[in-house]
Amino acid sequence: MMDKHKIRALIFLAAAAAVAGYSSLEFYRQQEKEPLYPSEYLTSKRMLSYYHPGIPDAADTEVYIFDSGVPGATLFLAGGTHPNEPAGYIAAAVILENLKAEAGRVILIPRSNISAFSHNDPMEGFPGKYTLQTNSGEREFRIGSRLSNPLHQWPDPLVYIQYPSGQKLSGFEARNLNRTFPGREGGTFTEEIAFGILQLIKKEQVSVAIDLHEAAPEIPIINAIVYHEKCEEMTLNAVLALEFEGLSYSPERSPENFRGLTHREWGDYSDANPFLMETCNPIQGRLRGKTDADLVVKGVSEFYKSAKESGKLRIEYDINGEPLWRRVARHTEGFKAIINAYNEAHPGSMILVSGIPSYAELEAQGAGAFLR
């Protein structure tokens, strides 16, 4: 007869095996790509490796091209540079699944750092996913990390020396795609992604390049359009047009001494006019409190509400919440305003698009209503 110590050991062993099995299943699920459903006007789809054959397999991501067949300029849109910023990804998905190019071309990468979708940030307590209600039922989306998966790039250096500027940053920033531009062939895993994206921008002769982001309410560049100095006039015209719509955006000029970011390096290393947009995302903030899927979708934080009402912190936060639909709408409205500003400056080579839901439509129906 088995003694009680062996029985207890077997119970603990079985429990450990069950936990390990569940964790393994969750790990493998994170490696699966979520389906995206481009609109019927998609003209071609390829992988980023088309532009950079040396990119690692785990970094290769889908590139969607909408070619109107009408002469015009080319726009590039990047979502998912930081997969812990849901509105950047969902706004890109909404555009992808509704877009029609009427003149010129639009090229989208919804998951720019696809590696960072395969894990999330340790010790942050982020939910693994959130759900949006679409017209065809519920649809799940993953929350990823700001950084490439350490399984793909490891170890982090003690100090990250940004290439080619030599700027010194915290070691983990070596896995931050938005610190590694212009990238380099044969560099780190994340530098290879950056190099591939810049090759796309150059080879496709992109005129307008937009990168979609979010940030914590206490970050000063919330609700901003960050721009390269060569497209200052376009930015100011876009911001003015948005003000007339009742939407306030802060124009922020890209600092020349902060390297590796899209709004700096895309402009310095290509002919593109680069822009980066930020919205207010409570789930990234230090005061957020309980971190769950509701906070992602509804954006309601009692702690940020108290901080705002106290008047002791200068934060951009609506005390009624910062819902996902609004953050997505700000990105889609900014997207359209930047296109219009570019067209005003370049009437002979325009980018015309249709099908993108309006702010009012997103407010009334939510972002999920415009996902398939």
NUMI-699873 format. One record per residue (C-alpha): residue number from 1; residue in three letters; x, y, z. Coordinates in steps of 0.25 Angstrom, whole numbers. Example, Ala and Ser with C-alpha at 12.3 -4.5 7.8 and 13.67 -1.06 7.14 Angstrom:
node num: 1; residuo: ALA; px: 49; py: -18; pz: 31
node num: 2; residuo: SER; px: 55; py: -4; pz: 29
//
This chain:
node num: 1; residuo: MET; px: 0; py: 0; pz: 0
node num: 2; residuo: MET; px: 5; py: 14; pz: -4
node num: 3; residuo: ASP; px: 9; py: 23; pz: 8
node num: 4; residuo: LYS; px: 3; py: 36; pz: 10
node num: 5; residuo: HIS; px: 16; py: 43; pz: 6
node num: 6; residuo: LYS; px: 16; py: 37; pz: -8
node num: 7; residuo: ILE; px: 2; py: 40; pz: -10
node num: 8; residuo: ARG; px: 4; py: 55; pz: -6
node num: 9; residuo: ALA; px: 16; py: 55; pz: -16
node num: 10; residuo: LEU; px: 8; py: 49; pz: -27
node num: 11; residuo: ILE; px: -3; py: 59; pz: -25
node num: 12; residuo: PHE; px: 7; py: 71; pz: -25
node num: 13; residuo: LEU; px: 13; py: 65; pz: -38
node num: 14; residuo: ALA; px: 0; py: 64; pz: -45
node num: 15; residuo: ALA; px: -4; py: 78; pz: -41
node num: 16; residuo: ALA; px: 10; py: 83; pz: -46
node num: 17; residuo: ALA; px: 8; py: 75; pz: -59
node num: 18; residuo: ALA; px: -6; py: 81; pz: -61
node num: 19; residuo: VAL; px: -1; py: 96; pz: -59
node num: 20; residuo: ALA; px: 11; py: 93; pz: -68
node num: 21; residuo: GLY; px: 1; py: 87; pz: -78
node num: 22; residuo: TYR; px: -8; py: 99; pz: -78
node num: 23; residuo: SER; px: 3; py: 109; pz: -78
node num: 24; residuo: SER; px: 9; py: 102; pz: -90
node num: 25; residuo: LEU; px: -4; py: 102; pz: -97
node num: 26; residuo: GLU; px: -5; py: 117; pz: -95
node num: 27; residuo: PHE; px: 9; py: 119; pz: -100
node num: 28; residuo: TYR; px: 6; py: 112; pz: -113
node num: 29; residuo: ARG; px: -7; py: 120; pz: -115
node num: 30; residuo: GLN; px: 1; py: 133; pz: -114
node num: 31; residuo: GLN; px: 9; py: 128; pz: -126
node num: 32; residuo: GLU; px: -4; py: 127; pz: -135
node num: 33; residuo: LYS; px: -7; py: 139; pz: -144
node num: 34; residuo: GLU; px: -21; py: 145; pz: -142
node num: 35; residuo: PRO; px: -29; py: 145; pz: -155
node num: 36; residuo: LEU; px: -30; py: 159; pz: -162
node num: 37; residuo: TYR; px: -41; py: 161; pz: -173
node num: 38; residuo: PRO; px: -36; py: 172; pz: -183
node num: 39; residuo: SER; px: -47; py: 179; pz: -191
node num: 40; residuo: GLU; px: -51; py: 174; pz: -205
node num: 41; residuo: TYR; px: -43; py: 185; pz: -211
node num: 42; residuo: LEU; px: -29; py: 179; pz: -207
node num: 43; residuo: THR; px: -21; py: 177; pz: -219
node num: 44; residuo: SER; px: -9; py: 169; pz: -214
node num: 45; residuo: LYS; px: -3; py: 163; pz: -201
node num: 46; residuo: ARG; px: 12; py: 160; pz: -199
node num: 47; residuo: MET; px: 21; py: 158; pz: -187
node num: 48; residuo: LEU; px: 31; py: 168; pz: -182
node num: 49; residuo: SER; px: 42; py: 158; pz: -187
node num: 50; residuo: TYR; px: 39; py: 162; pz: -201
node num: 51; residuo: TYR; px: 46; py: 175; pz: -198
node num: 52; residuo: HIS; px: 57; py: 169; pz: -189
node num: 53; residuo: PRO; px: 59; py: 154; pz: -192
node num: 54; residuo: GLY; px: 69; py: 153; pz: -180
node num: 55; residuo: ILE; px: 58; py: 156; pz: -169
node num: 56; residuo: PRO; px: 56; py: 145; pz: -159
node num: 57; residuo: ASP; px: 44; py: 136; pz: -161
node num: 58; residuo: ALA; px: 38; py: 140; pz: -147
node num: 59; residuo: ALA; px: 39; py: 155; pz: -151
node num: 60; residuo: ASP; px: 33; py: 153; pz: -165
node num: 61; residuo: THR; px: 19; py: 160; pz: -165
node num: 62; residuo: GLU; px: 8; py: 162; pz: -175
node num: 63; residuo: VAL; px: 8; py: 175; pz: -185
node num: 64; residuo: TYR; px: -6; py: 179; pz: -191
node num: 65; residuo: ILE; px: -6; py: 187; pz: -203
node num: 66; residuo: PHE; px: -18; py: 195; pz: -208
node num: 67; residuo: ASP; px: -15; py: 200; pz: -222
node num: 68; residuo: SER; px: -26; py: 209; pz: -228
node num: 69; residuo: GLY; px: -21; py: 208; pz: -242
node num: 70; residuo: VAL; px: -22; py: 223; pz: -243
node num: 71; residuo: PRO; px: -9; py: 231; pz: -243
node num: 72; residuo: GLY; px: -5; py: 237; pz: -230
node num: 73; residuo: ALA; px: 4; py: 236; pz: -218
node num: 74; residuo: THR; px: 7; py: 225; pz: -208
node num: 75; residuo: LEU; px: 3; py: 224; pz: -193
node num: 76; residuo: PHE; px: 9; py: 215; pz: -183
node num: 77; residuo: LEU; px: 2; py: 212; pz: -170
node num: 78; residuo: ALA; px: 8; py: 204; pz: -159
node num: 79; residuo: GLY; px: 0; py: 198; pz: -147
node num: 80; residuo: GLY; px: 5; py: 188; pz: -137
node num: 81; residuo: THR; px: 19; py: 195; pz: -135
node num: 82; residuo: HIS; px: 16; py: 193; pz: -120
node num: 83; residuo: PRO; px: 5; py: 182; pz: -118
node num: 84; residuo: ASN; px: 2; py: 187; pz: -104
node num: 85; residuo: GLU; px: -4; py: 199; pz: -110
node num: 86; residuo: PRO; px: -18; py: 193; pz: -115
node num: 87; residuo: ALA; px: -23; py: 205; pz: -122
node num: 88; residuo: GLY; px: -12; py: 206; pz: -132
node num: 89; residuo: TYR; px: -14; py: 191; pz: -136
node num: 90; residuo: ILE; px: -29; py: 192; pz: -136
node num: 91; residuo: ALA; px: -29; py: 205; pz: -144
node num: 92; residuo: ALA; px: -20; py: 199; pz: -155
node num: 93; residuo: ALA; px: -30; py: 187; pz: -155
node num: 94; residuo: VAL; px: -42; py: 196; pz: -157
node num: 95; residuo: ILE; px: -35; py: 203; pz: -168
node num: 96; residuo: LEU; px: -31; py: 190; pz: -174
node num: 97; residuo: GLU; px: -44; py: 184; pz: -174
node num: 98; residuo: ASN; px: -52; py: 196; pz: -179
node num: 99; residuo: LEU; px: -42; py: 203; pz: -189
node num: 100; residuo: LYS; px: -44; py: 206; pz: -203
node num: 101; residuo: ALA; px: -33; py: 214; pz: -210
node num: 102; residuo: GLU; px: -39; py: 224; pz: -220
node num: 103; residuo: ALA; px: -26; py: 230; pz: -225
node num: 104; residuo: GLY; px: -11; py: 226; pz: -222
node num: 105; residuo: ARG; px: -8; py: 214; pz: -213
node num: 106; residuo: VAL; px: -9; py: 210; pz: -198
node num: 107; residuo: ILE; px: 1; py: 200; pz: -192
node num: 108; residuo: LEU; px: -2; py: 195; pz: -179
node num: 109; residuo: ILE; px: 5; py: 186; pz: -168
node num: 110; residuo: PRO; px: -5; py: 184; pz: -157
node num: 111; residuo: ARG; px: 5; py: 176; pz: -149
node num: 112; residuo: SER; px: 19; py: 183; pz: -151
node num: 113; residuo: ASN; px: 26; py: 175; pz: -139
node num: 114; residuo: ILE; px: 19; py: 162; pz: -140
node num: 115; residuo: SER; px: 29; py: 156; pz: -130
node num: 116; residuo: ALA; px: 24; py: 165; pz: -120
node num: 117; residuo: PHE; px: 9; py: 160; pz: -121
node num: 118; residuo: SER; px: 14; py: 146; pz: -117
node num: 119; residuo: HIS; px: 17; py: 150; pz: -102
node num: 120; residuo: ASN; px: 13; py: 161; pz: -93
node num: 121; residuo: ASP; px: 21; py: 169; pz: -82
node num: 122; residuo: PRO; px: 25; py: 162; pz: -70
node num: 123; residuo: MET; px: 20; py: 167; pz: -56
node num: 124; residuo: GLU; px: 10; py: 176; pz: -62
node num: 125; residuo: GLY; px: -2; py: 167; pz: -60
node num: 126; residuo: PHE; px: -8; py: 170; pz: -74
node num: 127; residuo: PRO; px: -19; py: 162; pz: -79
node num: 128; residuo: GLY; px: -15; py: 152; pz: -91
node num: 129; residuo: LYS; px: -27; py: 157; pz: -99
node num: 130; residuo: TYR; px: -39; py: 165; pz: -101
node num: 131; residuo: THR; px: -52; py: 163; pz: -108
node num: 132; residuo: LEU; px: -60; py: 173; pz: -118
node num: 133; residuo: GLN; px: -74; py: 170; pz: -122
node num: 134; residuo: THR; px: -75; py: 170; pz: -138
node num: 135; residuo: ASN; px: -87; py: 169; pz: -147
node num: 136; residuo: SER; px: -83; py: 154; pz: -148
node num: 137; residuo: GLY; px: -81; py: 151; pz: -134
node num: 138; residuo: GLU; px: -70; py: 153; pz: -124
node num: 139; residuo: ARG; px: -55; py: 154; pz: -128
node num: 140; residuo: GLU; px: -43; py: 153; pz: -119
node num: 141; residuo: PHE; px: -30; py: 161; pz: -120
node num: 142; residuo: ARG; px: -17; py: 159; pz: -113
node num: 143; residuo: ILE; px: -10; py: 169; pz: -105
node num: 144; residuo: GLY; px: 5; py: 168; pz: -107
node num: 145; residuo: SER; px: 17; py: 175; pz: -102
node num: 146; residuo: ARG; px: 25; py: 187; pz: -106
node num: 147; residuo: LEU; px: 37; py: 179; pz: -109
node num: 148; residuo: SER; px: 41; py: 167; pz: -118
node num: 149; residuo: ASN; px: 40; py: 153; pz: -111
node num: 150; residuo: PRO; px: 52; py: 150; pz: -103
node num: 151; residuo: LEU; px: 51; py: 136; pz: -110
node num: 152; residuo: HIS; px: 55; py: 143; pz: -123
node num: 153; residuo: GLN; px: 65; py: 153; pz: -118
node num: 154; residuo: TRP; px: 73; py: 150; pz: -105
node num: 155; residuo: PRO; px: 80; py: 154; pz: -96
node num: 156; residuo: ASP; px: 78; py: 169; pz: -95
node num: 157; residuo: PRO; px: 91; py: 177; pz: -94
node num: 158; residuo: LEU; px: 93; py: 185; pz: -81
node num: 159; residuo: VAL; px: 93; py: 198; pz: -90
node num: 160; residuo: TYR; px: 87; py: 198; pz: -104
node num: 161; residuo: ILE; px: 96; py: 206; pz: -114
node num: 162; residuo: GLN; px: 86; py: 211; pz: -124
node num: 163; residuo: TYR; px: 91; py: 209; pz: -139
node num: 164; residuo: PRO; px: 96; py: 217; pz: -146
node num: 165; residuo: SER; px: 95; py: 229; pz: -136
node num: 166; residuo: GLY; px: 102; py: 223; pz: -124
node num: 167; residuo: GLN; px: 92; py: 228; pz: -115
node num: 168; residuo: LYS; px: 91; py: 220; pz: -102
node num: 169; residuo: LEU; px: 78; py: 215; pz: -97
node num: 170; residuo: SER; px: 74; py: 205; pz: -86
node num: 171; residuo: GLY; px: 78; py: 191; pz: -91
node num: 172; residuo: PHE; px: 63; py: 186; pz: -93
node num: 173; residuo: GLU; px: 61; py: 196; pz: -103
node num: 174; residuo: ALA; px: 69; py: 188; pz: -113
node num: 175; residuo: ARG; px: 56; py: 180; pz: -114
node num: 176; residuo: ASN; px: 48; py: 192; pz: -116
node num: 177; residuo: LEU; px: 44; py: 194; pz: -131
node num: 178; residuo: ASN; px: 42; py: 209; pz: -130
node num: 179; residuo: ARG; px: 56; py: 211; pz: -125
node num: 180; residuo: THR; px: 63; py: 203; pz: -135
node num: 181; residuo: PHE; px: 61; py: 210; pz: -148
node num: 182; residuo: PRO; px: 67; py: 211; pz: -159
node num: 183; residuo: GLY; px: 71; py: 197; pz: -155
node num: 184; residuo: ARG; px: 82; py: 189; pz: -162
node num: 185; residuo: GLU; px: 83; py: 177; pz: -170
node num: 186; residuo: GLY; px: 90; py: 166; pz: -162
node num: 187; residuo: GLY; px: 87; py: 173; pz: -149
node num: 188; residuo: THR; px: 79; py: 169; pz: -137
node num: 189; residuo: PHE; px: 65; py: 162; pz: -139
node num: 190; residuo: THR; px: 58; py: 175; pz: -137
node num: 191; residuo: GLU; px: 68; py: 183; pz: -145
node num: 192; residuo: GLU; px: 65; py: 174; pz: -157
node num: 193; residuo: ILE; px: 50; py: 177; pz: -156
node num: 194; residuo: ALA; px: 53; py: 192; pz: -156
node num: 195; residuo: PHE; px: 62; py: 190; pz: -168
node num: 196; residuo: GLY; px: 51; py: 183; pz: -175
node num: 197; residuo: ILE; px: 41; py: 193; pz: -173
node num: 198; residuo: LEU; px: 50; py: 204; pz: -177
node num: 199; residuo: GLN; px: 53; py: 196; pz: -190
node num: 200; residuo: LEU; px: 38; py: 196; pz: -193
node num: 201; residuo: ILE; px: 37; py: 211; pz: -191
node num: 202; residuo: LYS; px: 48; py: 213; pz: -201
node num: 203; residuo: LYS; px: 45; py: 203; pz: -211
node num: 204; residuo: GLU; px: 30; py: 207; pz: -212
node num: 205; residuo: GLN; px: 34; py: 222; pz: -212
node num: 206; residuo: VAL; px: 25; py: 225; pz: -201
node num: 207; residuo: SER; px: 21; py: 239; pz: -200
node num: 208; residuo: VAL; px: 13; py: 239; pz: -186
node num: 209; residuo: ALA; px: 16; py: 229; pz: -175
node num: 210; residuo: ILE; px: 8; py: 228; pz: -162
node num: 211; residuo: ASP; px: 11; py: 220; pz: -150
node num: 212; residuo: LEU; px: 0; py: 218; pz: -140
node num: 213; residuo: HIS; px: 2; py: 218; pz: -125
node num: 214; residuo: GLU; px: -3; py: 220; pz: -111
node num: 215; residuo: ALA; px: 3; py: 225; pz: -98
node num: 216; residuo: ALA; px: 0; py: 226; pz: -83
node num: 217; residuo: PRO; px: -9; py: 238; pz: -78
node num: 218; residuo: GLU; px: 3; py: 244; pz: -71
node num: 219; residuo: ILE; px: 12; py: 244; pz: -84
node num: 220; residuo: PRO; px: 12; py: 259; pz: -89
node num: 221; residuo: ILE; px: 10; py: 255; pz: -104
node num: 222; residuo: ILE; px: -4; py: 249; pz: -102
node num: 223; residuo: ASN; px: -14; py: 252; pz: -113
node num: 224; residuo: ALA; px: -2; py: 257; pz: -122
node num: 225; residuo: ILE; px: 3; py: 257; pz: -136
node num: 226; residuo: VAL; px: 18; py: 256; pz: -136
node num: 227; residuo: TYR; px: 24; py: 260; pz: -149
node num: 228; residuo: HIS; px: 37; py: 262; pz: -156
node num: 229; residuo: GLU; px: 41; py: 276; pz: -159
node num: 230; residuo: LYS; px: 40; py: 274; pz: -174
node num: 231; residuo: CYS; px: 25; py: 272; pz: -172
node num: 232; residuo: GLU; px: 22; py: 283; pz: -162
node num: 233; residuo: GLU; px: 12; py: 291; pz: -171
node num: 234; residuo: MET; px: 4; py: 278; pz: -174
node num: 235; residuo: THR; px: 3; py: 275; pz: -159
node num: 236; residuo: LEU; px: -1; py: 289; pz: -155
node num: 237; residuo: ASN; px: -12; py: 289; pz: -166
node num: 238; residuo: ALA; px: -17; py: 275; pz: -162
node num: 239; residuo: VAL; px: -17; py: 279; pz: -147
node num: 240; residuo: LEU; px: -25; py: 292; pz: -151
node num: 241; residuo: ALA; px: -35; py: 284; pz: -159
node num: 242; residuo: LEU; px: -37; py: 274; pz: -148
node num: 243; residuo: GLU; px: -40; py: 286; pz: -138
node num: 244; residuo: PHE; px: -51; py: 290; pz: -147
node num: 245; residuo: GLU; px: -57; py: 276; pz: -145
node num: 246; residuo: GLY; px: -56; py: 278; pz: -130
node num: 247; residuo: LEU; px: -44; py: 269; pz: -128
node num: 248; residuo: SER; px: -32; py: 275; pz: -122
node num: 249; residuo: TYR; px: -18; py: 269; pz: -126
node num: 250; residuo: SER; px: -4; py: 275; pz: -121
node num: 251; residuo: PRO; px: 6; py: 276; pz: -132
node num: 252; residuo: GLU; px: 19; py: 271; pz: -127
node num: 253; residuo: ARG; px: 32; py: 273; pz: -135
node num: 254; residuo: SER; px: 41; py: 261; pz: -135
node num: 255; residuo: PRO; px: 54; py: 264; pz: -127
node num: 256; residuo: GLU; px: 66; py: 263; pz: -135
node num: 257; residuo: ASN; px: 75; py: 257; pz: -124
node num: 258; residuo: PHE; px: 65; py: 246; pz: -120
node num: 259; residuo: ARG; px: 69; py: 235; pz: -130
node num: 260; residuo: GLY; px: 63; py: 222; pz: -135
node num: 261; residuo: LEU; px: 48; py: 226; pz: -136
node num: 262; residuo: THR; px: 39; py: 225; pz: -148
node num: 263; residuo: HIS; px: 36; py: 240; pz: -148
node num: 264; residuo: ARG; px: 51; py: 243; pz: -149
node num: 265; residuo: GLU; px: 58; py: 232; pz: -157
node num: 266; residuo: TRP; px: 47; py: 230; pz: -167
node num: 267; residuo: GLY; px: 49; py: 245; pz: -171
node num: 268; residuo: ASP; px: 64; py: 245; pz: -170
node num: 269; residuo: TYR; px: 66; py: 232; pz: -178
node num: 270; residuo: SER; px: 55; py: 233; pz: -189
node num: 271; residuo: ASP; px: 47; py: 243; pz: -196
node num: 272; residuo: ALA; px: 34; py: 240; pz: -188
node num: 273; residuo: ASN; px: 27; py: 250; pz: -180
node num: 274; residuo: PRO; px: 26; py: 243; pz: -166
node num: 275; residuo: PHE; px: 16; py: 245; pz: -155
node num: 276; residuo: LEU; px: 13; py: 237; pz: -142
node num: 277; residuo: MET; px: 0; py: 238; pz: -135
node num: 278; residuo: GLU; px: -2; py: 236; pz: -120
node num: 279; residuo: THR; px: -15; py: 234; pz: -112
node num: 280; residuo: CYS; px: -18; py: 232; pz: -97
node num: 281; residuo: ASN; px: -18; py: 218; pz: -93
node num: 282; residuo: PRO; px: -20; py: 216; pz: -78
node num: 283; residuo: ILE; px: -15; py: 202; pz: -78
node num: 284; residuo: GLN; px: -1; py: 206; pz: -80
node num: 285; residuo: GLY; px: -1; py: 216; pz: -68
node num: 286; residuo: ARG; px: 5; py: 215; pz: -54
node num: 287; residuo: LEU; px: -8; py: 219; pz: -47
node num: 288; residuo: ARG; px: -17; py: 209; pz: -55
node num: 289; residuo: GLY; px: -22; py: 200; pz: -43
node num: 290; residuo: LYS; px: -28; py: 187; pz: -47
node num: 291; residuo: THR; px: -23; py: 183; pz: -61
node num: 292; residuo: ASP; px: -33; py: 175; pz: -69
node num: 293; residuo: ALA; px: -40; py: 174; pz: -83
node num: 294; residuo: ASP; px: -50; py: 184; pz: -78
node num: 295; residuo: LEU; px: -40; py: 195; pz: -76
node num: 296; residuo: VAL; px: -35; py: 192; pz: -90
node num: 297; residuo: VAL; px: -48; py: 193; pz: -97
node num: 298; residuo: LYS; px: -56; py: 203; pz: -87
node num: 299; residuo: GLY; px: -44; py: 211; pz: -82
node num: 300; residuo: VAL; px: -50; py: 214; pz: -69
node num: 301; residuo: SER; px: -40; py: 216; pz: -57
node num: 302; residuo: GLU; px: -45; py: 221; pz: -44
node num: 303; residuo: PHE; px: -30; py: 224; pz: -40
node num: 304; residuo: TYR; px: -28; py: 233; pz: -52
node num: 305; residuo: LYS; px: -42; py: 239; pz: -50
node num: 306; residuo: SER; px: -37; py: 243; pz: -35
node num: 307; residuo: ALA; px: -24; py: 248; pz: -40
node num: 308; residuo: LYS; px: -30; py: 256; pz: -51
node num: 309; residuo: GLU; px: -41; py: 262; pz: -41
node num: 310; residuo: SER; px: -30; py: 265; pz: -30
node num: 311; residuo: GLY; px: -23; py: 275; pz: -40
node num: 312; residuo: LYS; px: -10; py: 270; pz: -34
node num: 313; residuo: LEU; px: -6; py: 263; pz: -47
node num: 314; residuo: ARG; px: -5; py: 269; pz: -61
node num: 315; residuo: ILE; px: -11; py: 257; pz: -69
node num: 316; residuo: GLU; px: -20; py: 256; pz: -81
node num: 317; residuo: TYR; px: -31; py: 247; pz: -77
node num: 318; residuo: ASP; px: -46; py: 248; pz: -78
node num: 319; residuo: ILE; px: -52; py: 245; pz: -65
node num: 320; residuo: ASN; px: -63; py: 237; pz: -72
node num: 321; residuo: GLY; px: -53; py: 228; pz: -78
node num: 322; residuo: GLU; px: -44; py: 227; pz: -90
node num: 323; residuo: PRO; px: -51; py: 216; pz: -98
node num: 324; residuo: LEU; px: -45; py: 208; pz: -109
node num: 325; residuo: TRP; px: -55; py: 213; pz: -120
node num: 326; residuo: ARG; px: -51; py: 227; pz: -117
node num: 327; residuo: ARG; px: -36; py: 224; pz: -118
node num: 328; residuo: VAL; px: -38; py: 217; pz: -131
node num: 329; residuo: ALA; px: -47; py: 229; pz: -136
node num: 330; residuo: ARG; px: -36; py: 239; pz: -133
node num: 331; residuo: HIS; px: -26; py: 230; pz: -141
node num: 332; residuo: THR; px: -35; py: 229; pz: -153
node num: 333; residuo: GLU; px: -39; py: 244; pz: -153
node num: 334; residuo: GLY; px: -24; py: 247; pz: -152
node num: 335; residuo: PHE; px: -21; py: 238; pz: -163
node num: 336; residuo: LYS; px: -31; py: 245; pz: -172
node num: 337; residuo: ALA; px: -27; py: 259; pz: -168
node num: 338; residuo: ILE; px: -12; py: 256; pz: -171
node num: 339; residuo: ILE; px: -17; py: 251; pz: -185
node num: 340; residuo: ASN; px: -25; py: 263; pz: -188
node num: 341; residuo: ALA; px: -13; py: 272; pz: -183
node num: 342; residuo: TYR; px: -4; py: 265; pz: -193
node num: 343; residuo: ASN; px: -13; py: 266; pz: -204
node num: 344; residuo: GLU; px: -15; py: 281; pz: -202
node num: 345; residuo: ALA; px: 1; py: 282; pz: -203
node num: 346; residuo: HIS; px: 2; py: 272; pz: -215
node num: 347; residuo: PRO; px: -11; py: 274; pz: -224
node num: 348; residuo: GLY; px: -4; py: 267; pz: -236
node num: 349; residuo: SER; px: -1; py: 254; pz: -228
node num: 350; residuo: MET; px: -12; py: 251; pz: -219
node num: 351; residuo: ILE; px: -16; py: 240; pz: -209
node num: 352; residuo: LEU; px: -31; py: 238; pz: -209
node num: 353; residuo: VAL; px: -38; py: 228; pz: -200
node num: 354; residuo: SER; px: -52; py: 224; pz: -196
node num: 355; residuo: GLY; px: -59; py: 214; pz: -187
node num: 356; residuo: ILE; px: -53; py: 218; pz: -174
node num: 357; residuo: PRO; px: -64; py: 220; pz: -163
node num: 358; residuo: SER; px: -66; py: 234; pz: -157
node num: 359; residuo: TYR; px: -64; py: 238; pz: -143
node num: 360; residuo: ALA; px: -79; py: 239; pz: -141
node num: 361; residuo: GLU; px: -81; py: 225; pz: -147
node num: 362; residuo: LEU; px: -70; py: 219; pz: -138
node num: 363; residuo: GLU; px: -76; py: 226; pz: -126
node num: 364; residuo: ALA; px: -90; py: 221; pz: -129
node num: 365; residuo: GLN; px: -86; py: 207; pz: -132
node num: 366; residuo: GLY; px: -73; py: 204; pz: -126
node num: 367; residuo: ALA; px: -60; py: 199; pz: -134
node num: 368; residuo: GLY; px: -65; py: 185; pz: -134
node num: 369; residuo: ALA; px: -76; py: 189; pz: -144
node num: 370; residuo: PHE; px: -66; py: 192; pz: -154
node num: 371; residuo: LEU; px: -58; py: 179; pz: -153
node num: 372; residuo: ARG; px: -63; py: 166; pz: -161
//
